[in-house]
Protein backbone atom coordinates (compact mmCIF):
# COMPACT_ATOMS: atom_id res chain seq x y z
CA UNK A 1 0.00 0.00 0.00
CA UNK A 2 1.26 3.48 -0.86
CA UNK A 3 1.54 6.10 1.88
CA UNK A 4 -1.50 8.36 2.22
CA UNK A 5 -0.85 11.92 1.07
CA UNK A 6 -3.92 13.30 2.80
CA UNK A 7 -5.45 12.64 6.19
CA UNK A 8 -5.54 8.89 6.92
CA UNK A 9 -9.08 7.56 7.16
CA UNK A 10 -9.52 5.58 10.39
CA UNK A 11 -12.68 3.60 11.07
CA UNK A 12 -14.15 3.29 14.56
CA UNK A 13 -17.20 1.17 15.42
CA UNK A 14 -19.68 3.37 17.29
CA UNK A 15 -20.90 2.59 20.82
CA UNK A 16 -24.46 1.27 20.81
CA UNK A 17 -25.41 1.27 24.52
CA UNK A 18 -27.20 4.26 26.02
CA UNK A 19 -25.58 6.34 28.75
CA UNK A 20 -28.95 6.73 30.46
CA UNK A 21 -28.88 3.38 32.28
CA UNK A 22 -28.09 2.69 35.93
CA UNK A 23 -24.47 1.66 35.37
CA UNK A 24 -22.18 4.72 35.11
CA UNK A 25 -19.49 2.64 33.39
CA UNK A 26 -21.55 2.77 30.19
CA UNK A 27 -21.66 6.56 30.21
CA UNK A 28 -17.95 6.67 30.96
CA UNK A 29 -17.17 4.44 27.97
CA UNK A 30 -19.30 6.62 25.71
CA UNK A 31 -17.49 9.73 26.90
CA UNK A 32 -14.11 8.11 26.26
CA UNK A 33 -15.24 7.28 22.72
CA UNK A 34 -15.61 11.02 22.14
CA UNK A 35 -12.11 11.63 23.48
CA UNK A 36 -10.67 9.05 21.07
CA UNK A 37 -12.35 10.72 18.10
CA UNK A 38 -11.03 14.11 19.26
CA UNK A 39 -7.47 12.82 19.70
CA UNK A 40 -7.44 11.14 16.29
CA UNK A 41 -8.56 14.42 14.72
CA UNK A 42 -5.84 16.31 16.56
CA UNK A 43 -3.32 13.72 15.35
CA UNK A 44 -4.27 14.43 11.75
CA UNK A 45 -6.75 11.66 10.94
CA UNK A 46 -10.18 11.66 9.38
CA UNK A 47 -12.46 9.45 11.46
CA UNK A 48 -15.12 7.26 9.87
CA UNK A 49 -17.81 6.09 12.29
CA UNK A 50 -18.96 2.55 11.49
CA UNK A 51 -22.45 1.60 12.66
CA UNK A 52 -23.49 -1.46 10.65
CA UNK A 53 -22.00 -4.92 11.05
CA UNK A 54 -23.49 -6.05 7.74
CA UNK A 55 -21.36 -3.87 5.47
CA UNK A 56 -18.30 -3.34 7.70
CA UNK A 57 -16.01 -5.31 5.38
CA UNK A 58 -16.91 -3.01 2.51
CA UNK A 59 -16.42 0.07 4.68
CA UNK A 60 -13.00 -1.07 5.89
CA UNK A 61 -11.68 -1.58 2.36
CA UNK A 62 -11.61 2.20 1.91
CA UNK A 63 -9.83 2.86 5.20
CA UNK A 64 -6.20 3.29 6.23
CA UNK A 65 -6.70 1.89 9.75
CA UNK A 66 -9.19 0.69 12.37
CA UNK A 67 -9.43 1.52 16.07
CA UNK A 68 -11.46 -0.74 18.39
CA UNK A 69 -12.42 1.28 21.51
CA UNK A 70 -13.52 0.43 25.03
CA UNK A 71 -16.99 -0.49 26.23
CA UNK A 72 -18.92 -3.21 28.03
CA UNK A 73 -18.04 -6.87 28.47
CA UNK A 74 -17.91 -9.34 25.62
CA UNK A 75 -20.35 -12.25 25.63
CA UNK A 76 -18.33 -15.10 27.21
CA UNK A 77 -19.89 -17.49 24.71
CA UNK A 78 -17.52 -15.95 22.16
CA UNK A 79 -14.64 -17.66 23.97
CA UNK A 80 -16.47 -20.80 25.01
CA UNK A 81 -17.58 -19.95 28.55
CA UNK A 82 -20.83 -19.49 30.42
CA UNK A 83 -21.55 -15.96 31.69
CA UNK A 84 -20.53 -15.18 35.26
CA UNK A 85 -22.34 -12.85 37.70
CA UNK A 86 -20.00 -9.84 37.36
CA UNK A 87 -20.63 -9.05 33.69
CA UNK A 88 -21.96 -5.66 32.64
CA UNK A 89 -23.40 -4.16 29.46
CA UNK A 90 -23.17 -7.34 27.39
CA UNK A 91 -24.58 -6.17 24.06
CA UNK A 92 -24.94 -8.68 21.23
CA UNK A 93 -25.24 -5.98 18.57
CA UNK A 94 -22.07 -4.30 19.84
CA UNK A 95 -20.21 -7.60 19.79
CA UNK A 96 -21.34 -8.26 16.23
CA UNK A 97 -20.31 -4.79 15.05
CA UNK A 98 -16.90 -4.79 16.75
CA UNK A 99 -16.11 -8.34 15.61
CA UNK A 100 -17.07 -7.53 12.01
CA UNK A 101 -14.91 -4.40 11.97
CA UNK A 102 -11.99 -6.12 13.70
CA UNK A 103 -12.05 -9.11 11.37
CA UNK A 104 -12.35 -6.89 8.31
CA UNK A 105 -9.44 -4.69 9.39
CA UNK A 106 -7.21 -7.70 10.00
CA UNK A 107 -8.22 -9.29 6.68
CA UNK A 108 -7.53 -6.02 4.84
CA UNK A 109 -4.04 -5.86 6.36
CA UNK A 110 -4.46 -2.29 7.61
CA UNK A 111 -3.26 -1.18 11.06
CA UNK A 112 -5.65 -2.20 13.85
CA UNK A 113 -5.40 -0.74 17.36
CA UNK A 114 -7.45 -2.08 20.28
CA UNK A 115 -8.05 -0.19 23.52
CA UNK A 116 -9.41 -1.88 26.69
CA UNK A 117 -12.44 -3.84 25.37
CA UNK A 118 -10.74 -3.63 21.96
CA UNK A 119 -7.65 -5.29 23.45
CA UNK A 120 -9.78 -8.12 24.84
CA UNK A 121 -11.76 -8.41 21.60
CA UNK A 122 -8.60 -8.86 19.53
CA UNK A 123 -7.41 -11.59 21.88
CA UNK A 124 -10.73 -13.40 21.46
CA UNK A 125 -10.61 -12.99 17.65
CA UNK A 126 -7.23 -14.75 17.72
CA UNK A 127 -8.71 -17.62 19.74
CA UNK A 128 -7.80 -16.45 23.24
CA UNK A 129 -9.91 -16.31 26.40
CA UNK A 130 -10.63 -13.78 29.14
CA UNK A 131 -10.75 -13.65 32.92
CA UNK A 132 -14.39 -12.68 33.46
CA UNK A 133 -13.75 -10.94 36.78
CA UNK A 134 -10.26 -10.37 38.16
CA UNK A 135 -9.37 -11.26 41.73
CA UNK A 136 -7.86 -8.43 43.82
CA UNK A 137 -4.07 -8.23 43.68
CA UNK A 138 -1.27 -5.90 44.73
CA UNK A 139 -2.11 -3.79 41.66
CA UNK A 140 -5.50 -2.03 41.59
CA UNK A 141 -6.91 -2.13 38.07
CA UNK A 142 -10.13 -0.22 38.70
CA UNK A 143 -12.03 1.99 41.09
CA UNK A 144 -15.50 0.54 41.31
CA UNK A 145 -18.77 2.28 40.60
CA UNK A 146 -21.82 1.88 42.82
CA UNK A 147 -23.35 -0.53 40.29
CA UNK A 148 -20.18 -2.64 40.25
CA UNK A 149 -20.19 -5.73 42.54
CA UNK A 150 -16.70 -4.66 43.68
CA UNK A 151 -17.84 -1.18 44.74
CA UNK A 152 -16.31 -1.58 48.18
CA UNK A 153 -12.95 -2.65 46.78
CA UNK A 154 -10.44 -1.57 49.49
CA UNK A 155 -7.65 -0.68 47.04
CA UNK A 156 -9.67 2.10 45.40
CA UNK A 157 -8.43 5.01 47.52
CA UNK A 158 -4.83 3.89 47.24
CA UNK A 159 -5.14 3.54 43.48
CA UNK A 160 -6.56 7.04 43.14
CA UNK A 161 -3.75 8.42 45.28
CA UNK A 162 -1.20 7.07 42.83
CA UNK A 163 -2.34 9.40 40.04
CA UNK A 164 0.67 11.11 38.45
CA UNK A 165 1.29 14.52 40.00
CA UNK A 166 1.50 16.21 36.60
CA UNK A 167 -1.84 14.67 35.63
CA UNK A 168 -3.55 15.81 38.81
CA UNK A 169 -2.33 19.34 38.20
CA UNK A 170 -3.34 19.41 34.53
CA UNK A 171 -6.52 21.03 33.33
CA UNK A 172 -8.96 18.34 32.15
CA UNK A 173 -10.13 18.37 28.53
CA UNK A 174 -13.25 20.30 27.65
CA UNK A 175 -16.54 18.78 28.78
CA UNK A 176 -14.81 15.97 30.66
CA UNK A 177 -16.98 13.55 32.62
CA UNK A 178 -17.28 14.67 36.23
CA UNK A 179 -17.75 13.02 39.64
CA UNK A 180 -17.13 9.26 39.61
CA UNK A 181 -16.43 8.91 35.88
CA UNK A 182 -13.67 11.52 35.82
CA UNK A 183 -12.08 10.42 39.10
CA UNK A 184 -12.45 6.66 38.75
CA UNK A 185 -9.06 5.74 37.34
CA UNK A 186 -6.65 3.37 39.03
CA UNK A 187 -3.05 4.39 38.29
CA UNK A 188 -0.23 1.89 37.93
CA UNK A 189 2.86 1.14 35.86
CA UNK A 190 3.19 -1.20 32.90
CA UNK A 191 6.45 -2.38 31.37
CA UNK A 192 6.56 -2.20 27.56
CA UNK A 193 8.67 -4.73 25.65
CA UNK A 194 11.55 -3.37 23.56
CA UNK A 195 11.18 -4.03 19.87
CA UNK A 196 7.38 -3.92 20.05
CA UNK A 197 5.08 -1.67 18.08
CA UNK A 198 3.35 -0.84 21.36
CA UNK A 199 6.58 0.59 22.78
CA UNK A 200 6.95 2.56 19.57
CA UNK A 201 3.56 4.20 20.14
CA UNK A 202 5.03 5.73 23.28
CA UNK A 203 8.24 6.87 21.63
CA UNK A 204 10.24 4.16 23.39
CA UNK A 205 12.48 1.52 21.81
CA UNK A 206 10.03 0.24 19.24
CA UNK A 207 10.40 -1.77 16.07
CA UNK A 208 14.02 -2.64 15.32
CA UNK A 209 15.18 -2.47 18.95
CA UNK A 210 16.54 -5.59 20.66
CA UNK A 211 13.53 -7.65 21.69
CA UNK A 212 12.69 -9.31 24.98
CA UNK A 213 13.70 -6.66 27.48
CA UNK A 214 11.67 -3.80 28.98
CA UNK A 215 11.87 -0.72 26.76
CA UNK A 216 10.25 1.65 29.20
CA UNK A 217 7.74 1.88 32.02
CA UNK A 218 4.59 3.90 31.45
CA UNK A 219 2.19 5.19 34.10
CA UNK A 220 -1.28 4.40 32.84
CA UNK A 221 -4.97 5.04 33.60
CA UNK A 222 -6.67 1.73 34.30
CA UNK A 223 -10.36 0.90 34.62
CA UNK A 224 -11.10 -2.76 33.89
CA UNK A 225 -12.41 -5.79 35.77
CA UNK A 226 -11.58 -8.33 33.06
CA UNK A 227 -8.24 -9.32 31.55
CA UNK A 228 -6.61 -11.64 29.05
CA UNK A 229 -6.41 -15.27 30.26
CA UNK A 230 -5.11 -17.49 27.46
CA UNK A 231 -3.30 -15.48 24.80
CA UNK A 232 -4.66 -15.95 21.29
CA UNK A 233 -2.66 -17.90 18.72
CA UNK A 234 -0.20 -15.70 16.86
CA UNK A 235 -0.21 -12.89 19.42
CA UNK A 236 2.72 -11.96 21.66
CA UNK A 237 2.59 -10.19 25.03
CA UNK A 238 4.15 -6.71 24.87
CA UNK A 239 3.11 -5.13 28.18
CA UNK A 240 2.67 -6.53 31.67
CA UNK A 241 1.65 -5.04 35.03
CA UNK A 242 3.57 -5.78 38.22
CA UNK A 243 1.01 -8.45 39.21
CA UNK A 244 1.48 -10.27 35.89
CA UNK A 245 -1.70 -8.99 34.23
CA UNK A 246 -1.31 -8.98 30.45
CA UNK A 247 -1.66 -5.34 29.44
CA UNK A 248 -0.50 -5.34 25.81
CA UNK A 249 -0.59 -7.69 22.82
CA UNK A 250 0.39 -7.59 19.17
CA UNK A 251 0.66 -9.72 16.08
CA UNK A 252 4.32 -9.71 14.98
CA UNK A 253 3.28 -10.59 11.41
CA UNK A 254 1.04 -7.55 10.88
CA UNK A 255 0.19 -4.17 12.40
CA UNK A 256 -2.28 -5.36 15.05
CA UNK A 257 -1.60 -3.82 18.48
CA UNK A 258 -3.65 -3.61 21.68
CA UNK A 259 -3.46 -2.12 25.15
CA UNK A 260 -5.61 -2.83 28.20
CA UNK A 261 -5.42 0.73 29.54
CA UNK A 262 -6.95 4.03 28.41
CA UNK A 263 -4.44 6.36 26.71
CA UNK A 264 -7.28 8.81 26.06
CA UNK A 265 -8.03 9.47 29.77
CA UNK A 266 -8.40 13.21 30.28
CA UNK A 267 -6.38 13.31 33.50
CA UNK A 268 -3.21 12.31 31.68
CA UNK A 269 -0.83 15.09 30.59
CA UNK A 270 -1.92 16.29 27.17
CA UNK A 271 1.21 15.25 25.29
CA UNK A 272 1.11 11.76 26.81
CA UNK A 273 -2.53 11.46 25.70
CA UNK A 274 -1.80 12.56 22.16
CA UNK A 275 1.47 10.68 21.54
CA UNK A 276 0.14 7.14 20.97
CA UNK A 277 -2.67 8.40 18.73
CA UNK A 278 -0.23 10.47 16.70
CA UNK A 279 2.03 7.43 16.27
CA UNK A 280 -0.93 5.25 15.24
CA UNK A 281 -2.09 7.84 12.70
CA UNK A 282 1.44 7.93 11.25
CA UNK A 283 1.43 4.14 10.91
CA UNK A 284 -1.83 4.43 8.98
CA UNK A 285 -0.49 7.33 6.90
CA UNK A 286 2.66 5.44 5.98
CA UNK A 287 0.76 2.54 4.48
CA UNK A 288 1.59 -0.22 6.98
CA UNK A 289 -0.52 -2.75 5.11
CA UNK A 290 0.26 -6.47 5.47
CA UNK A 291 -0.93 -9.37 3.28
Order of alpha helices (4+ residues) and beta strands (2+ residues): beta-alpha-beta-alpha-beta-alpha-beta-alpha-beta-alpha-alpha-alpha-beta-alpha-beta-beta-beta-beta-beta-alpha
